[in-house]
Amino acid sequence: MMNKGKLLQVVIGALAILMLCAGTALAKEKVRIAYVEWDCAAASTHVVKAALEQMGYEVEILPVAAAAMWQAVGTGNVDGMVTAWLPITHADYLERVKGDVEDLGPIVGGAKLGWAVPSYVTVDSIAELNDHADKFNGRIIGIDPGAGLMRLSEQAVKEYGLTKMELIEGSDATMTGALGTAIDKNDWVVVTAWSPHWMFGVWDLKYLDDPKGILGGEEQIHTIVRKGLKEDMPEVYTFLDNFSYKDPNQLQMIMAWNAEPNADRLENAKRFLKENEEQFKSWMK
């Protein structure tokens, strides 16, 4: 007959095994999401991270260049991304990996690329820039050289014959910094721009007309995932398939929060989920 001490050891051992097995069963795989350091991309990616973490997943987000982002999804090194500008801006990237990725559709519409100026600038069209190049110091303030917007902007410089203007490479931060400095001085400035973007909520800006249509029309921001995600992580796939904003203003609002001094992107993402609980729940169905 087993004594009480021995019985207690057996019971404790059995409970330990049960707890270990339960922990293994409940453990969820790490989710890896790539993004580019654009304000819209960072905002959406942090919302996804916050949501998936609340669903019990460990989430790693990886800031990379646009080309590397697409390649990473195509090779399966990451599970997906929520910042594909289609049908124009990222068309070339999609073409290279289309057999290895799945397009889950748009998270928001009404996206636009273009060149923007403060509303007090009296120029209204890209075609007019050469005639006023001196007022702009001969510069078009751009972003990172790997961006689709920069590729299209280089084409626009050629197509419009802007021989007196130079497209300046930089980043989102340097572009908005130059824009803010110019506006403070009431100077003329033209920047490569896109919306949704927080700068349209901070300053009174306008897009320049693009009569040749080089910078494209309205676009959508899509979710792209690696092939096989549906089978490997069905819950994550369902979430990413459902993830979307009600309208562009939601995304622009998060971006405005992130633009505030000492802002924390992840905390702002959690704030968004808390303030839009029913929407968050709908993404998990």
Backbone torsions as a table, in degrees:
resi	resn	phi	psi	omega
1	MET	NA	136.4	-175.9
2	MET	-77.6	129.7	177.3
3	ASN	-74.5	167.5	-174.5
4	LYS	-62.2	-38.0	-179.7
5	GLY	-63.7	-44.6	179.2
6	LYS	-65.0	-41.7	179.4
7	LEU	-61.4	-41.3	179.8
8	LEU	-62.8	-41.1	178.2
9	GLN	-61.9	-41.5	180.0
10	VAL	-64.3	-44.1	-179.9
11	VAL	-62.8	-45.6	179.9
12	ILE	-61.6	-41.9	179.2
13	GLY	-63.6	-41.3	179.4
14	ALA	-64.3	-41.6	178.8
15	LEU	-63.3	-39.8	179.5
16	ALA	-62.0	-42.5	179.3
17	ILE	-64.5	-42.2	179.2
18	LEU	-61.9	-43.0	-179.8
19	MET	-65.7	-39.6	179.3
20	LEU	-64.2	-45.2	180.0
21	CYS	-64.7	-39.4	179.2
22	ALA	-64.7	-42.0	179.5
23	GLY	-62.6	-38.4	179.0
24	THR	-66.8	-40.4	-178.6
25	ALA	-66.9	-35.3	-176.8
26	LEU	-83.0	-17.4	-177.9
27	ALA	-63.1	136.4	-179.9
28	LYS	-114.8	148.4	-178.3
29	GLU	-68.8	156.2	176.7
30	LYS	-73.7	139.0	176.7
31	VAL	-105.2	133.3	-178.7
32	ARG	-117.5	124.3	-177.7
33	ILE	-123.1	129.2	177.8
34	ALA	-99.2	152.8	176.3
35	TYR	-157.2	162.6	173.8
36	VAL	-100.0	154.5	-176.5
37	GLU	-80.1	55.3	168.6
38	TRP	-102.4	149.5	-175.4
39	ASP	-60.5	-39.5	-179.9
40	CYS	-67.2	-41.6	-179.1
41	ALA	-66.4	-43.7	-179.9
42	ALA	-64.1	-40.5	-179.3
43	ALA	-62.4	-50.5	-178.5
44	SER	-65.2	-40.3	-178.1
45	THR	-64.7	-38.5	178.7
46	HIS	-71.7	-31.0	174.1
47	VAL	-64.4	-43.7	177.8
48	VAL	-61.7	-44.4	179.6
49	LYS	-60.1	-48.8	-178.8
50	ALA	-60.9	-41.8	-178.6
51	ALA	-66.7	-48.2	-178.8
52	LEU	-65.2	-34.9	177.0
53	GLU	-65.7	-37.5	176.3
54	GLN	-67.7	-23.0	176.8
55	MET	-84.9	-0.7	175.0
56	GLY	101.6	7.2	-178.8
57	TYR	-95.2	149.8	166.9
58	GLU	-87.0	130.8	-174.0
59	VAL	-125.7	127.3	175.3
60	GLU	-111.1	125.0	177.5
61	ILE	-110.8	136.8	-170.4
62	LEU	-124.2	109.5	176.2
63	PRO	-78.7	122.7	-177.2
64	VAL	-142.4	175.0	173.4
65	ALA	-72.4	160.3	-175.1
66	ALA	-58.1	-46.4	-179.1
67	ALA	-62.2	-41.1	179.8
68	ALA	-67.5	-33.7	178.7
69	MET	-61.8	-49.2	179.8
70	TRP	-64.5	-41.9	179.9
71	GLN	-63.1	-39.9	-178.4
72	ALA	-63.4	-39.2	177.3
73	VAL	-70.3	-41.2	-179.3
74	GLY	-62.2	-37.2	180.0
75	THR	-85.1	-9.4	-178.4
76	GLY	83.7	8.8	178.0
77	ASN	-69.8	-23.8	170.4
78	VAL	-128.0	163.4	-175.5
79	ASP	-85.2	-25.2	-179.9
80	GLY	174.2	-174.3	175.7
81	MET	-157.4	157.9	-174.9
82	VAL	-123.4	38.5	-175.5
83	THR	-145.8	44.2	177.8
84	ALA	-92.7	116.5	179.3
85	TRP	-89.2	112.6	-175.9
86	LEU	-134.8	152.1	15.8
87	PRO	-95.3	-1.0	-170.5
88	ILE	-103.5	-59.5	-166.8
89	THR	-56.7	-45.2	-176.9
90	HIS	-105.3	19.1	-176.9
91	ALA	-58.8	-42.2	-178.9
92	ASP	-64.7	-40.7	179.4
93	TYR	-64.3	-43.3	180.0
94	LEU	-62.6	-39.7	-178.1
95	GLU	-60.1	-35.5	-176.9
96	ARG	-71.4	-27.3	-173.5
97	VAL	-124.1	12.8	-170.2
98	LYS	-59.5	-25.5	178.2
99	GLY	-80.0	-9.0	-174.7
100	ASP	-116.3	2.9	-178.6
101	VAL	-132.0	166.7	175.8
102	GLU	-126.5	130.1	177.7
103	ASP	-89.1	115.8	-179.0
104	LEU	-92.1	5.3	175.8
105	GLY	95.3	-179.7	-172.0
106	PRO	-79.2	145.9	169.9
107	ILE	-96.0	-20.1	177.8
108	VAL	-163.5	145.4	175.0
109	GLY	-105.6	-169.3	177.6
110	GLY	72.1	16.2	179.1
111	ALA	-78.7	150.9	-175.9
112	LYS	-150.4	143.7	171.7
113	LEU	-112.5	152.9	176.2
114	GLY	174.3	-169.7	172.0
115	TRP	-112.8	134.9	-175.5
116	ALA	-122.1	152.5	176.5
117	VAL	-136.2	158.0	172.1
118	PRO	-60.7	149.1	-175.4
119	SER	-62.7	-21.8	179.5
120	TYR	-75.8	-12.0	176.7
121	VAL	-71.9	130.7	-173.9
122	THR	-85.7	-4.4	174.2
123	VAL	-78.7	138.0	-177.0
124	ASP	-120.2	-7.5	-174.7
125	SER	-138.9	147.9	175.0
126	ILE	-58.7	-34.0	-178.2
127	ALA	-63.5	-16.2	-177.8
128	GLU	-93.1	-8.3	-169.8
129	LEU	-62.3	-41.1	-178.4
130	ASN	-57.3	-36.5	-177.4
131	ASP	-70.8	-15.0	-178.0
132	HIS	-127.0	25.4	-174.5
133	ALA	-56.9	-36.6	-178.1
134	ASP	-63.6	-34.9	179.8
135	LYS	-69.0	-25.6	178.3
136	PHE	-96.5	9.1	-175.6
137	ASN	56.2	26.6	176.2
138	GLY	64.9	24.4	-174.1
139	ARG	-128.9	140.8	167.5
140	ILE	-112.1	116.6	-174.2
141	ILE	-82.5	115.4	-175.7
142	GLY	-105.6	-169.4	179.5
143	ILE	-119.2	-153.0	-174.3
144	ASP	-67.4	142.6	-173.7
145	PRO	-63.8	-18.8	-179.2
146	GLY	-84.5	-3.5	-175.1
147	ALA	-76.5	144.5	176.4
148	GLY	-60.5	-34.1	178.2
149	LEU	-61.3	-36.2	179.1
150	MET	-71.0	-37.9	177.2
151	ARG	-61.9	-44.1	177.9
152	LEU	-67.6	-34.9	-179.9
153	SER	-68.4	-37.7	175.5
154	GLU	-60.8	-40.8	178.0
155	GLN	-65.0	-39.1	-179.9
156	ALA	-64.7	-40.3	178.2
157	VAL	-57.6	-42.2	-179.5
158	LYS	-71.8	-47.9	-174.6
159	GLU	-65.4	-33.6	179.5
160	TYR	-91.5	-0.3	178.4
161	GLY	61.2	43.8	-177.1
162	LEU	-83.8	68.0	-175.9
163	THR	-69.8	-18.6	-179.2
164	LYS	-97.9	2.1	-177.7
165	MET	-119.1	143.2	178.1
166	GLU	-120.0	132.1	176.9
167	LEU	-83.3	118.8	-175.5
168	ILE	-98.1	124.1	177.1
169	GLU	-76.6	151.2	178.5
170	GLY	-170.6	-125.7	179.1
171	SER	-154.4	173.3	175.9
172	ASP	-56.7	-44.3	-177.0
173	ALA	-65.8	-43.4	-179.1
174	THR	-70.3	-32.3	178.1
175	MET	-66.0	-50.1	-179.3
176	THR	-68.5	-30.1	175.9
177	GLY	-64.3	-45.7	178.4
178	ALA	-64.9	-37.5	178.7
179	LEU	-64.0	-47.4	-179.6
180	GLY	-63.0	-41.0	178.9
181	THR	-63.0	-43.7	179.6
182	ALA	-63.8	-42.6	-179.2
183	ILE	-65.0	-38.4	177.8
184	ASP	-59.6	-30.6	-178.6
185	LYS	-98.8	1.0	-176.2
186	ASN	60.8	29.7	178.6
187	ASP	-85.3	161.1	174.6
188	TRP	-82.2	138.6	178.8
189	VAL	-154.2	143.7	174.2
190	VAL	-126.3	133.8	-176.2
191	VAL	-130.0	152.7	169.4
192	THR	-71.9	132.1	-171.1
193	ALA	-139.4	164.3	174.7
194	TRP	-154.4	156.9	175.1
195	SER	-136.5	143.5	12.5
196	PRO	-74.8	142.1	176.9
197	HIS	-155.9	141.6	-176.4
198	TRP	-62.5	-24.0	-175.6
199	MET	-64.2	-26.6	179.0
200	PHE	-73.2	-18.6	175.0
201	GLY	-88.7	-17.8	-177.6
202	VAL	-94.9	-40.5	-176.8
203	TRP	-121.0	157.7	177.4
204	ASP	-87.0	100.5	-174.5
205	LEU	-120.0	163.3	173.5
206	LYS	-140.9	147.6	173.0
207	TYR	-80.0	141.0	171.8
208	LEU	-77.5	142.9	176.2
209	ASP	-61.9	144.3	179.8
210	ASP	-124.5	76.0	-172.8
211	PRO	-59.7	-25.3	178.1
212	LYS	-84.1	-9.6	178.5
213	GLY	67.0	26.9	-175.5
214	ILE	-70.9	-36.0	-177.3
215	LEU	-86.3	3.0	172.7
216	GLY	84.7	171.2	178.5
217	GLY	-100.2	-149.4	-178.6
218	GLU	-67.2	140.2	179.3
219	GLU	-125.3	174.2	175.2
220	GLN	-126.6	153.1	175.4
221	ILE	-102.3	121.8	-172.7
222	HIS	-109.5	159.2	168.3
223	THR	-95.5	130.2	176.9
224	ILE	-122.6	132.1	179.1
225	VAL	-127.0	161.8	178.7
226	ARG	-71.7	152.1	173.5
227	LYS	-64.1	138.4	179.1
228	GLY	96.2	-9.4	-178.6
229	LEU	-63.0	-37.5	-178.1
230	LYS	-59.3	-38.9	-179.9
231	GLU	-79.1	-39.3	-175.5
232	ASP	-75.8	-41.7	-176.1
233	MET	-137.0	72.6	-174.7
234	PRO	-58.3	-35.9	-179.8
235	GLU	-68.2	-41.4	178.1
236	VAL	-66.1	-42.4	178.7
237	TYR	-59.3	-46.7	180.0
238	THR	-60.7	-43.8	178.3
239	PHE	-59.5	-50.4	-177.8
240	LEU	-65.9	-31.8	177.6
241	ASP	-67.6	-34.0	-178.7
242	ASN	-88.7	-20.1	-174.1
243	PHE	-61.9	122.3	176.2
244	SER	-166.4	161.2	175.7
245	TYR	-96.1	156.3	177.3
246	LYS	-69.0	-35.5	179.0
247	ASP	-163.9	167.9	-178.5
248	PRO	-59.7	-24.7	-178.2
249	ASN	-64.2	-31.0	177.8
250	GLN	-63.1	-47.5	179.6
251	LEU	-64.8	-42.5	-179.1
252	GLN	-64.3	-32.7	177.8
253	MET	-64.6	-45.8	178.7
254	ILE	-62.4	-40.8	179.2
255	MET	-62.5	-37.3	178.0
256	ALA	-66.5	-39.9	175.5
257	TRP	-59.7	-43.6	-177.4
258	ASN	-68.4	-21.2	-179.1
259	ALA	-84.0	-8.2	179.7
260	GLU	-71.9	151.9	-179.8
261	PRO	-56.2	136.4	177.6
262	ASN	60.3	26.0	-180.0
263	ALA	-68.0	147.4	176.2
264	ASP	-115.2	113.2	-174.8
265	ARG	-59.4	-42.0	-177.1
266	LEU	-68.5	-40.4	178.6
267	GLU	-65.8	-36.9	177.0
268	ASN	-67.4	-34.8	176.6
269	ALA	-65.0	-42.1	177.5
270	LYS	-64.2	-38.1	177.1
271	ARG	-61.0	-43.0	179.5
272	PHE	-61.6	-44.7	179.9
273	LEU	-62.5	-39.6	-179.6
274	LYS	-66.7	-39.3	-177.6
275	GLU	-80.3	-12.2	-179.2
276	ASN	-131.3	54.7	-171.8
277	GLU	-62.2	-41.8	-178.9
278	GLU	-65.6	-37.8	177.4
279	GLN	-64.6	-43.0	177.6
280	PHE	-58.8	-45.2	-179.9
281	LYS	-62.0	-35.7	-178.5
282	SER	-67.5	-24.6	178.9
283	TRP	-72.7	-21.8	-174.6
284	MET	-93.1	-6.5	-175.7
285	LYS	-76.7	NA	NA
